[in-house]
Amino acid sequence: MIRLRGHHLFCCTLFQGSGYDGTFASRMAQVLERLQAGEEICLVEGCDDVCAACPNRRGEAGCALGTENVARRDAAARQATGVSLGEEFFPGEAGQKLRAVSREQWETACACCRWKEEGLCSWELFVQLRSQRFV
């Protein structure tokens, strides 16, 4: 089972091979392969399977970049998708929920995200990729 935090549902949709470093990008690619194979997802709070390779991770719940913004984005992503902590679901179900996300919900969940600010993510790319991933 893949453990994902709320905002990583959005990140997995938008991932294009970039990341903090090669180890992180490789880990993200592995998670995507598991999702594409149909492995079940469990929505978690705090560090998840993606965070496992993050160079900014500090223990189970900590992040060198701070946790408040990440926790806010997690909550916004959960609200946008209607998924609760501890809920288990398959990638196809995640895809249905992600395809129902509005631009306003996406903007709220992705506000102050480094990758969005660097131009690696956009609403248009999210719309394009959410119909290709998690199907």
Secondary structure, 3 states (H helix, E strand, C coil): CEEEEHHHHHHHHHCCCCCCCHHHHHHHHHHHHHHHCCCCEEEECCCCCCHHHCCCEECCCEECCCCHHHHHHHHHHHHHHCCCCCCEECHHHHHHHHHCCCHHHHHHHHCCCHHHHCCCCCHHHHHHHHCCCCC
